[in-house]
Amino acid sequence: MIMRVTWGKILPGKWDQYEKLWNQMAADTKSTKGLKGRVLLKDTSYSDAGYSLSIWESNRDFENYIKSHPISKEMQDCFVGQYITTVCEVRGSELPGLKLS
């Protein structure tokens, strides 16, 4: 399994717009082959920063998604310029029954 971890700093006052765009993108692509799930996290220490996590069955599925779904211009326009993505191999997990309202 692969996890994509993205941290970004959002322009002041743009978090709600970014969150709406993220949720729409997640809904539009939830049936993507190999996608196990996604989570959007808002930093509690820095109100204009957050993380996006996605879990993938394989690196191949993840790479195919990246090639066919670039980050939208609208989402890019929400970032201050600080945007870091890391791809990790999942070596352990304990997330049974995780449901977000």
C-alpha positions as CSV (number, residue, x, y, z in Angstrom):
1,M,0.0,0.0,0.0
2,I,1.1,3.6,-0.7
3,M,0.1,6.7,1.1
4,R,0.4,10.2,-0.4
5,V,0.9,12.9,2.3
6,T,0.5,16.5,1.2
7,W,1.0,19.5,3.4
8,G,0.1,23.0,2.2
9,K,-0.3,26.5,3.4
10,I,-3.5,28.2,2.2
11,L,-3.9,31.9,1.4
12,P,-5.6,33.7,4.3
13,G,-9.4,33.5,4.0
14,K,-9.2,30.7,1.3
15,W,-9.6,27.6,3.5
16,D,-13.3,27.3,3.0
17,Q,-12.9,27.5,-0.8
18,Y,-10.1,25.0,-0.7
19,E,-12.1,22.6,1.4
20,K,-15.0,22.8,-0.9
21,L,-12.8,22.1,-3.9
22,W,-11.1,19.2,-2.1
23,N,-14.4,17.6,-1.2
24,Q,-15.7,18.0,-4.7
25,M,-12.5,16.4,-6.1
26,A,-12.7,13.6,-3.6
27,A,-16.4,12.9,-4.5
28,D,-15.6,13.0,-8.3
29,T,-12.7,10.6,-8.0
30,K,-13.8,8.2,-5.2
31,S,-14.2,5.3,-7.6
32,T,-10.7,5.6,-8.9
33,K,-9.0,2.2,-9.3
34,G,-6.8,1.4,-6.3
35,L,-7.9,4.3,-4.1
36,K,-8.6,3.0,-0.6
37,G,-9.6,6.4,0.9
38,R,-8.8,10.0,1.6
39,V,-8.7,12.4,4.5
40,L,-8.4,16.2,4.7
41,L,-6.9,17.6,7.9
42,K,-6.9,21.2,9.0
43,D,-3.9,22.1,11.2
44,T,-5.1,23.2,14.7
45,S,-1.9,25.3,15.3
46,Y,-1.9,27.1,11.9
47,S,-5.4,27.9,10.7
48,D,-4.3,28.4,7.1
49,A,-2.4,25.1,6.8
50,G,-3.5,21.5,6.4
51,Y,-2.8,18.0,5.2
52,S,-4.3,15.7,2.6
53,L,-3.8,12.0,2.9
54,S,-4.7,9.4,0.3
55,I,-4.2,5.6,0.6
56,W,-3.6,3.5,-2.5
57,E,-3.6,-0.2,-3.2
58,S,-0.4,0.0,-5.3
59,N,2.2,2.5,-6.6
60,R,1.0,1.7,-10.1
61,D,-2.6,2.8,-9.3
62,F,-1.3,6.0,-7.6
63,E,0.9,6.8,-10.6
64,N,-1.9,6.3,-13.0
65,Y,-4.1,8.6,-11.0
66,I,-1.5,11.3,-10.9
67,K,-1.0,11.2,-14.6
68,S,-4.7,11.5,-15.3
69,H,-5.8,13.9,-12.6
70,P,-3.5,17.0,-12.2
71,I,-4.3,19.4,-9.4
72,S,-6.8,21.9,-10.6
73,K,-5.9,25.5,-11.2
74,E,-8.6,26.5,-8.7
75,M,-7.0,24.4,-6.0
76,Q,-3.5,25.6,-6.9
77,D,-4.7,29.2,-6.6
78,C,-5.6,28.6,-2.9
79,F,-2.0,27.8,-2.0
80,V,0.5,30.4,-0.7
81,G,3.3,28.6,-2.5
82,Q,4.3,26.3,0.3
83,Y,3.1,22.9,-0.9
84,I,5.0,19.6,-0.1
85,T,4.0,16.1,-1.2
86,T,5.6,12.9,0.0
87,V,4.7,9.4,-1.1
88,C,5.2,6.7,1.5
89,E,5.1,2.9,1.6
90,V,2.6,1.9,4.3
91,R,4.3,-0.5,6.7
92,G,1.5,-0.8,9.3
93,S,-1.9,0.5,10.1
94,E,-4.8,0.3,12.6
95,L,-7.8,2.1,11.2
96,P,-10.8,-0.2,11.6
97,G,-14.2,1.5,11.4
98,L,-12.8,5.0,10.7
99,K,-15.8,7.1,9.6
100,L,-15.9,10.8,9.1
101,S,-19.1,12.7,9.4
